[in-house]
Amino acid sequence: MFAVKRALKLNNKEATLMAKHAGFRRVVFNFGLSLRTQMYSEGKFTDSKVLNEVKKVLTNHVKKTSEFAWMNQLSSRVYQNALIDLKDAFSRYRSGKAVKKPVLFGLCT
């Protein structure tokens, strides 16, 4: 099999923008994860309802605070895709596909 490896040649401005988007995605995913675990302990909700509630909280409350005003400068597609990935992660977790067996190094079985 043949593969081609490519590297992006970014200037400082582009590299900074990429890092901001990656951090934005990480913040949104972790925020959604914490809200999802809180909602899970309170009652049974479907993933789509939880995703809609998390979107409402992020859009209407969090992004309007002065602490998170920087989120408005970045693309909204990043946070939408982060929440979709969070929904997929929970569905994989419930279906058992996310469970991995531990890897033991140095032991022969």
N, CA and C atoms as a LAMMPS dump frame, in Angstrom:
ITEM: TIMESTEP
0
ITEM: NUMBER OF ATOMS
327
ITEM: BOX BOUNDS ff ff ff
-5.0000000000000000e+02 5.0000000000000000e+02
-5.0000000000000000e+02 5.0000000000000000e+02
-5.0000000000000000e+02 5.0000000000000000e+02
ITEM: ATOMS id mol type element x y z
1 1 1 N 0.845 -1.166 0
2 1 2 C 0 0 0
3 1 3 C 0.893 1.231 0
4 2 1 N 0.477 2.245 -0.725
5 2 2 C 1.257 3.455 -0.888
6 2 3 C 0.514 4.618 -0.247
7 3 1 N 1.22 5.419 0.502
8 3 2 C 0.614 6.585 1.143
9 3 3 C 1.468 7.816 0.863
10 4 1 N 0.811 8.932 0.783
11 4 2 C 1.495 10.192 0.57
12 4 3 C 1.34 11.029 1.837
13 5 1 N 2.446 11.509 2.353
14 5 2 C 2.421 12.319 3.563
15 5 3 C 2.608 13.777 3.161
16 6 1 N 1.709 14.621 3.63
17 6 2 C 1.764 16.044 3.315
18 6 3 C 1.865 16.838 4.608
19 7 1 N 2.545 17.928 4.548
20 7 2 C 2.658 18.83 5.691
21 7 3 C 2.188 20.216 5.264
22 8 1 N 1.474 20.869 6.139
23 8 2 C 1.035 22.223 5.864
24 8 3 C 2.152 23.195 6.205
25 9 1 N 2.372 24.129 5.329
26 9 2 C 3.363 25.172 5.595
27 9 3 C 2.59 26.438 5.959
28 10 1 N 2.456 26.655 7.265
29 10 2 C 1.661 27.771 7.756
30 10 3 C 2.569 28.886 8.253
31 11 1 N 2.129 30.108 8.026
32 11 2 C 2.857 31.223 8.625
33 11 3 C 2.371 31.391 10.072
34 12 1 N 2.914 32.347 10.797
35 12 2 C 2.575 32.505 12.211
36 12 3 C 1.095 32.82 12.433
37 13 1 N 0.534 33.637 11.585
38 13 2 C -0.871 34.006 11.724
39 13 3 C -1.778 32.789 11.516
40 14 1 N -1.496 32.003 10.493
41 14 2 C -2.291 30.808 10.216
42 14 3 C -2.128 29.756 11.308
43 15 1 N -0.906 29.581 11.798
44 15 2 C -0.657 28.609 12.865
45 15 3 C -1.38 29.015 14.146
46 16 1 N -1.405 30.302 14.427
47 16 2 C -2.119 30.795 15.612
48 16 3 C -3.616 30.553 15.469
49 17 1 N -4.156 30.808 14.294
50 17 2 C -5.579 30.59 14.057
51 17 3 C -5.944 29.11 14.188
52 18 1 N -5.106 28.237 13.672
53 18 2 C -5.336 26.789 13.806
54 18 3 C -5.304 26.366 15.272
55 19 1 N -4.362 26.902 16.025
56 19 2 C -4.267 26.572 17.45
57 19 3 C -5.487 27.084 18.212
58 20 1 N -5.981 28.267 17.862
59 20 2 C -7.182 28.809 18.508
60 20 3 C -8.389 27.917 18.243
61 21 1 N -8.53 27.46 16.993
62 21 2 C -9.661 26.593 16.66
63 21 3 C -9.555 25.248 17.373
64 22 1 N -8.349 24.719 17.491
65 22 2 C -8.171 23.449 18.201
66 22 3 C -8.511 23.615 19.683
67 23 1 N -8.09 24.712 20.276
68 23 2 C -8.424 24.975 21.669
69 23 3 C -9.91 25.201 21.866
70 24 1 N -10.535 25.889 20.925
71 24 2 C -11.974 26.129 20.962
72 24 3 C -12.732 24.816 20.938
73 25 1 N -12.318 23.922 20.062
74 25 2 C -12.948 22.606 19.955
75 25 3 C -12.798 21.83 21.258
76 26 1 N -11.622 21.89 21.846
77 26 2 C -11.359 21.173 23.095
78 26 3 C -12.227 21.724 24.229
79 27 1 N -12.341 23.046 24.313
80 27 2 C -13.163 23.674 25.358
81 27 3 C -14.63 23.285 25.192
82 28 1 N -15.13 23.331 23.966
83 28 2 C -16.531 23.008 23.712
84 28 3 C -16.808 21.533 24.009
85 29 1 N -15.921 20.647 23.582
86 29 2 C -16.111 19.219 23.819
87 29 3 C -16.139 18.938 25.317
88 30 1 N -15.175 19.49 26.063
89 30 2 C -15.121 19.253 27.501
90 30 3 C -16.305 19.882 28.231
91 31 1 N -16.742 21.066 27.797
92 31 2 C -17.907 21.706 28.391
93 31 3 C -19.156 20.872 28.133
94 32 1 N -19.306 20.403 26.908
95 32 2 C -20.445 19.546 26.572
96 32 3 C -20.412 18.235 27.333
97 33 1 N -19.223 17.687 27.513
98 33 2 C -19.086 16.441 28.264
99 33 3 C -19.496 16.64 29.721
100 34 1 N -19.081 17.738 30.33
101 34 2 C -19.45 17.979 31.73
102 34 3 C -20.954 18.206 31.862
103 35 1 N -21.555 18.948 30.923
104 35 2 C -23.009 19.137 30.972
105 35 3 C -23.75 17.823 30.743
106 36 1 N -23.224 17.004 29.849
107 36 2 C -23.868 15.719 29.546
108 36 3 C -23.841 14.801 30.767
109 37 1 N -22.737 14.761 31.47
110 37 2 C -22.663 13.903 32.652
111 37 3 C -23.565 14.431 33.766
112 38 1 N -23.697 15.753 33.888
113 38 2 C -24.625 16.31 34.876
114 38 3 C -26.066 15.976 34.527
115 39 1 N -26.42 16.083 33.248
116 39 2 C -27.78 15.787 32.825
117 39 3 C -28.079 14.295 32.931
118 40 1 N -27.073 13.466 32.728
119 40 2 C -27.262 12.023 32.83
120 40 3 C -27.583 11.626 34.266
121 41 1 N -26.933 12.274 35.227
122 41 2 C -27.199 11.937 36.627
123 41 3 C -28.565 12.452 37.081
124 42 1 N -29.097 13.477 36.427
125 42 2 C -30.395 14.028 36.806
126 42 3 C -31.573 13.241 36.231
127 43 1 N -31.4 12.61 35.115
128 43 2 C -32.51 11.881 34.514
129 43 3 C -32.124 11.313 33.169
130 44 1 N -33.089 10.672 32.533
131 44 2 C -32.828 10.047 31.235
132 44 3 C -33.201 11.013 30.119
133 45 1 N -32.238 11.278 29.272
134 45 2 C -32.437 12.149 28.118
135 45 3 C -31.854 11.455 26.904
136 46 1 N -32.435 11.729 25.743
137 46 2 C -31.855 11.199 24.518
138 46 3 C -30.688 12.088 24.113
139 47 1 N -29.82 11.554 23.275
140 47 2 C -28.642 12.306 22.855
141 47 3 C -29.011 13.575 22.1
142 48 1 N -30.036 13.511 21.275
143 48 2 C -30.403 14.7 20.501
144 48 3 C -30.947 15.798 21.408
145 49 1 N -31.716 15.436 22.446
146 49 2 C -32.214 16.443 23.378
147 49 3 C -31.068 17.066 24.165
148 50 1 N -30.14 16.228 24.591
149 50 2 C -28.985 16.739 25.344
150 50 3 C -28.159 17.653 24.465
151 51 1 N -27.925 17.251 23.223
152 51 2 C -27.144 18.065 22.292
153 51 3 C -27.806 19.42 22.065
154 52 1 N -29.126 19.43 21.923
155 52 2 C -29.838 20.697 21.738
156 52 3 C -29.74 21.575 22.971
157 53 1 N -29.834 20.98 24.15
158 53 2 C -29.722 21.765 25.384
159 53 3 C -28.32 22.341 25.557
160 54 1 N -27.316 21.548 25.234
161 54 2 C -25.936 22.025 25.344
162 54 3 C -25.702 23.166 24.361
163 55 1 N -26.227 23.046 23.149
164 55 2 C -26.107 24.127 22.166
165 55 3 C -26.769 25.404 22.667
166 56 1 N -27.956 25.262 23.283
167 56 2 C -28.654 26.435 23.812
168 56 3 C -27.841 27.102 24.917
169 57 1 N -27.285 26.303 25.816
170 57 2 C -26.5 26.862 26.916
171 57 3 C -25.262 27.562 26.382
172 58 1 N -24.57 26.912 25.444
173 58 2 C -23.365 27.524 24.882
174 58 3 C -23.683 28.823 24.145
175 59 1 N -24.698 28.798 23.319
176 59 2 C -25.009 29.956 22.49
177 59 3 C -25.611 31.101 23.296
178 60 1 N -26.537 30.793 24.184
179 60 2 C -27.282 31.851 24.867
180 60 3 C -26.64 32.343 26.156
181 61 1 N -25.812 31.53 26.789
182 61 2 C -25.273 31.935 28.085
183 61 3 C -23.754 32.053 28.088
184 62 1 N -23.09 31.004 27.677
185 62 2 C -21.629 30.965 27.811
186 62 3 C -20.951 31.946 26.862
187 63 1 N -21.335 31.939 25.592
188 63 2 C -20.674 32.793 24.608
189 63 3 C -20.953 34.279 24.833
190 64 1 N -21.958 34.596 25.637
191 64 2 C -22.291 35.999 25.889
192 64 3 C -21.593 36.559 27.121
193 65 1 N -20.897 35.711 27.869
194 65 2 C -20.144 36.219 29.014
195 65 3 C -18.835 36.815 28.525
196 66 1 N -18.303 37.737 29.298
197 66 2 C -17.059 38.402 28.889
198 66 3 C -15.87 37.447 28.92
199 67 1 N -15.93 36.432 29.766
200 67 2 C -14.836 35.462 29.865
201 67 3 C -14.689 34.631 28.586
202 68 1 N -15.818 34.347 27.94
203 68 2 C -15.805 33.519 26.74
204 68 3 C -16.144 34.311 25.482
205 69 1 N -15.921 35.603 25.473
206 69 2 C -16.22 36.432 24.304
207 69 3 C -15.331 36.068 23.118
208 70 1 N -14.171 35.49 23.366
209 70 2 C -13.26 35.096 22.295
210 70 3 C -13.873 34.021 21.403
211 71 1 N -14.869 33.289 21.904
212 71 2 C -15.508 32.232 21.099
213 71 3 C -16.249 32.808 19.898
214 72 1 N -16.715 34.038 20.015
215 72 2 C -17.471 34.656 18.918
216 72 3 C -16.594 35.014 17.73
217 73 1 N -15.278 35.05 17.914
218 73 2 C -14.368 35.393 16.825
219 73 3 C -14.02 34.196 15.949
220 74 1 N -14.371 32.993 16.4
221 74 2 C -13.998 31.78 15.676
222 74 3 C -15.207 31.176 14.981
223 75 1 N -14.949 30.248 14.08
224 75 2 C -15.997 29.642 13.266
225 75 3 C -16.959 28.809 14.118
226 76 1 N -18.248 28.965 13.851
227 76 2 C -19.244 28.197 14.594
228 76 3 C -19.274 26.731 14.152
229 77 1 N -18.745 26.446 12.984
230 77 2 C -18.701 25.054 12.506
231 77 3 C -17.84 24.187 13.414
232 78 1 N -16.843 24.79 14.013
233 78 2 C -15.946 24.039 14.899
234 78 3 C -16.719 23.541 16.102
235 79 1 N -17.51 24.403 16.707
236 79 2 C -18.217 23.963 17.903
237 79 3 C -19.401 23.059 17.562
238 80 1 N -20 23.224 16.413
239 80 2 C -21.065 22.319 16
240 80 3 C -20.522 20.909 15.787
241 81 1 N -19.374 20.814 15.119
242 81 2 C -18.779 19.499 14.886
243 81 3 C -18.255 18.867 16.173
244 82 1 N -17.794 19.672 17.118
245 82 2 C -17.347 19.133 18.405
246 82 3 C -18.515 18.492 19.148
247 83 1 N -19.677 19.125 19.098
248 83 2 C -20.846 18.562 19.777
249 83 3 C -21.371 17.328 19.056
250 84 1 N -21.281 17.291 17.738
251 84 2 C -21.671 16.099 16.992
252 84 3 C -20.739 14.941 17.333
253 85 1 N -19.443 15.229 17.443
254 85 2 C -18.493 14.194 17.827
255 85 3 C -18.736 13.708 19.254
256 86 1 N -19.164 14.595 20.122
257 86 2 C -19.511 14.202 21.486
258 86 3 C -20.704 13.253 21.484
259 87 1 N -21.693 13.553 20.661
260 87 2 C -22.864 12.678 20.537
261 87 3 C -22.447 11.305 20.02
262 88 1 N -21.57 11.272 19.022
263 88 2 C -21.079 9.995 18.488
264 88 3 C -20.28 9.222 19.527
265 89 1 N -19.512 9.928 20.33
266 89 2 C -18.71 9.265 21.367
267 89 3 C -19.612 8.598 22.4
268 90 1 N -20.693 9.265 22.792
269 90 2 C -21.61 8.656 23.753
270 90 3 C -22.353 7.479 23.159
271 91 1 N -22.71 7.55 21.888
272 91 2 C -23.404 6.411 21.274
273 91 3 C -22.46 5.206 21.15
274 92 1 N -21.176 5.463 20.85
275 92 2 C -20.205 4.361 20.819
276 92 3 C -19.986 3.79 22.213
277 93 1 N -19.993 4.652 23.207
278 93 2 C -19.797 4.205 24.592
279 93 3 C -20.942 3.284 25.025
280 94 1 N -22.175 3.689 24.712
281 94 2 C -23.316 2.87 25.108
282 94 3 C -23.402 1.568 24.338
283 95 1 N -22.966 1.568 23.098
284 95 2 C -23.04 0.342 22.299
285 95 3 C -21.909 -0.629 22.62
286 96 1 N -20.926 -0.194 23.388
287 96 2 C -19.823 -1.07 23.774
288 96 3 C -18.653 -1.039 22.817
289 97 1 N -18.708 -0.222 21.803
290 97 2 C -17.62 -0.14 20.834
291 97 3 C -16.429 0.642 21.369
292 98 1 N -16.639 1.429 22.419
293 98 2 C -15.56 2.264 22.95
294 98 3 C -14.714 1.532 23.983
295 99 1 N -15.125 0.325 24.363
296 99 2 C -14.391 -0.421 25.383
297 99 3 C -13.186 -1.078 24.74
298 100 1 N -12.026 -0.826 25.31
299 100 2 C -10.795 -1.424 24.797
300 100 3 C -10.194 -2.306 25.878
301 101 1 N -9.563 -3.367 25.454
302 101 2 C -8.879 -4.242 26.4
303 101 3 C -7.532 -3.623 26.738
304 102 1 N -7.094 -3.789 27.978
305 102 2 C -5.787 -3.22 28.347
306 102 3 C -4.649 -3.929 27.63
307 103 1 N -3.646 -3.176 27.295
308 103 2 C -2.481 -3.726 26.607
309 103 3 C -1.398 -3.953 27.66
310 104 1 N -0.909 -5.168 27.727
311 104 2 C 0.152 -5.509 28.684
312 104 3 C 1.462 -5.63 27.929
313 105 1 N 2.41 -4.808 28.3
314 105 2 C 3.698 -4.829 27.638
315 105 3 C 4.647 -5.723 28.41
316 106 1 N 5.422 -6.491 27.679
317 106 2 C 6.46 -7.31 28.295
318 106 3 C 5.966 -8.657 28.803
319 107 1 N 4.68 -8.944 28.636
320 107 2 C 4.145 -10.223 29.097
321 107 3 C 3.802 -11.069 27.889
322 108 1 N 4.215 -12.287 27.907
323 108 2 C 3.88 -13.22 26.826
324 108 3 C 2.739 -14.096 27.313
325 109 1 N 1.708 -14.222 26.48
326 109 2 C 0.573 -15.058 26.864
327 109 3 C 0.447 -16.238 25.968
